[in-house]
């Protein structure tokens, strides 16, 4: 795990348990070196007409059926 120094505003906000735009922006800035850009662009999307027969295992279907709906 890599630790990054925080500026005083971010340190105060984190001590108070408050997340501000500045702390979020600072966290994103520190993570930039970890985000790799692919050297080769992603392949072309598959047209929906070529997608057929999505199968879901019964155990997964039961698991999802037992979960609450989004927003409950």
N, C-alpha and C positions, 0 to 999 in steps of 0.2 A: 504494500500500500504506500502510495506517495503522499506526503503531507506538503501542503502549500501554505506559505505565510499569508495571513489575512491582513487587510488594511484595517485601520482603527474603526471605521464606520461598520464594516462587515463584522468585526470582532464584537462591537457593542450590540449589534443586532442579533448575532448568534447567542450572546450571553443573555439577552432578554427574550430569546425564543421567537423573535420576529424576523420574518424573511422579507426583505425589501427588494426592489428591482436592482438596486446596486449590488446586493449580496448575490442575487441570482446571476446577474451579468458577470460578476467577478468569478463565480464558480464556472460559468460557461467558458470564460476566457482562459481559465486554468486548464480546462479539459480539451481545448483546441488541439494541442499536440497529440492527443490520444485518438482523435478522429481521423481515420485514414480515408483518403480519397482513392477509389479504385482506379488503376491505371488503364483498364479497359472498360469502356462503357457497358452498361447492362444490355442484355439481349433485347430484341424487340418483343413487345408484349404479345401474348397469345390472344387471338380474337375469341370472343365469347362463343362463337359458333363451333369452335374446336374443343370446348370443354364439355365433357359428357360424363355422367355417372359418378358423382362424388359419393364415396361410401364412408360412413362413419362407424367405427366399431361399436357394438351394443353397449359395452362398458362405458365408453365415452359419452354416448347418447344419454345413458342413465345418469351419469355424473352431471351433465349439463342440464338435464331435466330437473334435477334436484336443487339447482342453484336458483337464487332469487333473480328476478328481472332487474335490469339496470335501473337504478333510481329508487329502488325499494328501501 
